[in-house]
Amino acid sequence: MASESSIDLLVVEDDDQFREMSTEWMRRKGHRVQSAANAQEALKHCERQAFDVIIADMNMPGLSGLELLQRLKADGVESEVIILTGQATVQTAVEAMKLGACDYLTKPFPLSELEHRCRQAAERGQLRRENANLKTIISLHRPTSRMIGGSAPMKELFRLIERVGPTDKTVLIQGESGTGKELVARAIQKASLRAEKPFVTINCAALPEQLVESELFGHEKGSFTGAVATKPGLFEVADGGTLFIDEIGELPGSLQPKLLRVLEDGSMRRVGSALERRVNVRIIAATNRHLEQEVQSNRFREDLYYRINVLSLNLPPLRERAEDISLLIKHFLPQDWQITDGASEALSHYRWPGNVRQLSNVIERATILADDQLVTLDDLPREVLEAKSAHSAPEAAPLDCASIAKSVEPDEGHTSLASIERAHVLDVLNSCHGNKARAARALGIHRRKLYRLLERFSPGDLADENTADVGT
């Protein structure tokens, strides 16, 4: 990756004196320089190493500078190319630009001018790559939520994020599924010196082995079935920024040495390529597995474990921070929605094996089932209600539908449409043990309509406290 102080350069020039002089000049300026006497040598260099800028003479024996340019573009070499010539014409300049040259320089020229053009070319190349990577990042972007919590475990986690973020070290986040590991990773990145750089994510458990390798390291065209075009990997997309590797415990054993190599010195190769590339990426990894046990079982490399476990954060499960549940409920509920005390109590007593993700899903389900923007016990899943019943009594005594039905039972021989409707409604209500919300859904009517029917059927009984609606 090019920077203001150092560029990876390849000088391709058949004039020995000029090649040696320009190479030495550029090295004195702090650049990393390779040289080639002809186009064939240059192509061999490009098979082994990636260059920011290639300086190529127009007229060389064998392949000319323009022919070299064509080969480089056909091979997918991403270097910027500056063409040099001693016999400049408008036609050759236009031809060079059409073939993909970024600049065109006529001999003789000061070497300081050549270095200036190289810096400009490297900056254009970096900008082009960043634009391409930005498109990839946008396509991978998912809306995220902020971290919620005021409990002691969460306060400690927030403190650690503030300390870990600016260090630029590799971080391992451990915790059960649904605890919010990606949110923590994003918080670390936001607190880091790379906050304005790319944040790229991959879930190793969501892809087959070959695709994980291709996604991480990229691939060359034709390197495997379906590789119809060259594609940079997420390490390249995240260059200068942060790569979040979720479920790293699922990373195939064959890929663990390649990841270790990147962590050690930033070196990587695309699938199907012998070209060594270097990236500058901070790694944040996450897992719900016990990696120490995976190491002992020889399913995870010990050296890789120690490399990613430089700094470790352990996320508390939701059951260990129950005081945060009310905050999370308020966060997940749509604006202007309410929840009854009984429903809130039930959510607080549940153990949450799926943690915050499960709570979010339960709240979303409840808002779909609820009436009048009010979440009640009846809108919660059975497993939550069973946990609640083990801790406390129901919110209200059930409606004594049998006594109501008896008091309004029609006289024999005088059955009317109204009495049939009344008997049916009360029968359904009785089968629902007095739970009006459940009875209303069984009848296919809104709860308010059920209230009006019951008031018409038996206003005296509805005035009694036993007619309180279960779940409201």
ZATINU-573842 format. One record per residue (C-alpha): x, y, z. Coordinates in steps of 0.25 Angstrom, whole numbers, plus 5000, padded with zeros to 4 digits. Each point is the difference from the previous one (the first is absolute). Example, Ala and Ser with C-alpha at 12.3 -4.5 7.8 and 13.67 -1.06 7.14 Angstrom:
BEGIN
504949825031
500650144998
//
This chain:
BEGIN
500050005000
500650134996
500250115010
500650145000
501449965003
500149874993
499649944987
500249864994
500650034986
500449914988
500950074990
500049944986
501150054991
501049944990
501050125002
500949955011
500550135004
498650075001
499449885007
501149995010
500050155003
498550015001
500049885009
501050055009
499450145001
498649945004
500749915011
500750125006
498650075001
499549885008
499349934990
500049844998
500549984986
500249884991
500550014985
499949934987
500850014987
498849964992
498549965000
500249855002
500850035013
498950105004
498949904998
500849905009
500150105011
498550034999
499749855002
500850015014
499750145005
498950115000
500550144996
499450135002
500650064987
500749944988
500950094992
500249944986
500850054988
499250014987
501049944991
500749875005
500549884992
499049895000
498750055006
499850155000
499550085011
498650014994
500049854998
500549985015
498850095004
499049924992
500649875007
499950065014
498550044998
499749874994
500649935012
499250085009
501250075006
499550125008
501350095000
500050144994
500850014988
500950124995
500549994986
501350064997
500550044985
501150084993
499150024988
498750065005
498850014990
498650035003
499649874993
500849925010
499650075012
498549994996
500349854998
500749985013
498850065008
499049924992
500749875004
500050055015
501350085003
499750105011
501250094995
500950034988
501450065002
500950054989
501549995002
500950075004
499450045014
500550025014
499949885009
499350095010
498950014990
499949854998
499949985015
498950115000
499249934989
500249865008
499450065012
498850064993
499849864993
500149935013
499050095006
499049984988
500249855002
499750015015
498750084997
499549914989
500249885010
499350075011
498850034991
499949864995
500149955015
499050105004
499049944990
500349865006
499850065015
498750064996
499549874994
500449935013
499450115009
498949965010
499350095009
500549995015
499550045013
500750075012
500449925012
499050015012
500349975014
500250075014
500349875008
501449985007
500549904989
499650094989
500750125006
501249925001
499949964986
499950144996
501250045008
500849894993
499650044986
500550145003
501349945004
500249904989
499550084988
501250104998
501049895002
499949944986
500349865005
499249884996
498849975008
499249875003
498650025005
499449885007
498549985003
498849924998
499150014987
499250135000
500850085011
500450114989
501449964996
499950084987
499550125008
501249995009
501049994988
499450134994
500150075013
501549965001
500250054985
499350135003
500950025012
501249974992
501050084991
499349934988
498650065003
499950074987
500649884992
499249884995
499349905009
499849874993
499349875006
500049854996
499349895007
500849874999
498849915004
499250064989
500849954988
500649874995
501549995001
500450044985
499150125001
500650045013
501450004994
499550084988
499350105008
501250025009
501250004991
499350024986
500249924987
500550014986
499149984988
499949854997
500649955013
498849925003
498749974994
499150125000
501250105001
499650074988
500850135004
501150045009
499550045013
500850075012
499849945014
499550065012
501450025005
500250094988
498750075002
500350035015
501450054997
500350115010
498849975008
499449885008
499649864996
499049935010
500049854999
498849955006
499949855005
501549984998
499949875007
499349954987
501250044991
500549874993
501349955004
500650014986
499850155001
500550025014
501550014995
499650104989
499350095011
501249985009
501050054989
499150134998
500050035015
501649985001
500450094988
498850044992
500449914989
498949934992
499749944986
498749994992
499549864997
500649964987
501150105001
501550005003
500150155002
500350045014
499250125005
500150085013
498950065008
499950085013
498749955007
499649995014
499349875004
498949995009
499549855002
498849955007
499649865004
498949935009
500949885001
501049975011
501350024992
500949945010
499249874999
500150004985
501550025001
500149885010
499149924990
500950044988
498950074993
500650135001
501550044999
500750045013
500950104993
498850074994
499250005013
501150075007
500250104988
498550045000
499950005015
500950125003
498850075006
498849925005
498650055003
498949915006
498650044998
499049985011
498749924997
498750075001
499649925012
501250055008
499650154998
498549985002
499950155004
500350044986
498749934994
499150115003
500950104993
500149904988
498549995000
499850154999
501150004989
499349894992
498650055001
499550094989
499750145004
498850035008
499849855003
499849955015
500249875007
499249955012
500749985013
499749855000
500649984986
501250085004
500249925012
499949874992
501150054990
500950035012
499849865006
500349934988
501449944998
500250044985
500949894994
500050084987
500450135008
499750144995
499749954986
498949915005
499450115008
500050094988
499349894992
499049985012
499650155000
499950004985
499049885001
499250075011
499850134993
499449924988
499049925009
499750125009
498850095000
499950155003
501650015000
500049935013
500849875003
499449915010
500349865005
499149944989
500950064990
501249925005
500549864996
499749885008
501449985005
500050145006
498749985007
500449875006
501250065006
499150115005
499049915007
501149935007
500450145007
498650075002
498549994999
499350054988
499750144998
498549995003
499049895004
499349934988
498650044996
498949915006
499449974987
499249885005
499250095009
499850104990
499549904990
499149945010
499450145003
499750034986
499649864995
498850024991
498749945004
499649874993
499250024987
500450144999
501350004993
500350124992
501250054991
500550095011
499949885011
500849914990
501150114998
500050025015
500249855003
501149994990
500850125005
499949955014
500349864996
501350054993
500350095012
499949885009
500949914992
501050115001
499950015015
499550145000
501250064992
499350104991
501150034991
500249854996
498449994999
500050124991
501049944991
499349865000
498750074996
500750094989
499550135006
500850125007
500150005015
499250125001
498849944993
500149885010
499950105011
498750064994
499449874998
500249955015
499550135005
498749984992
499949865005
500350015014
500350145005
499949965015
501049905000
501050084992
499950105011
500649905009
501550005002
500149854995
499750054986
501450074999
500749964987
501149905002
501250054994
499750155000
//
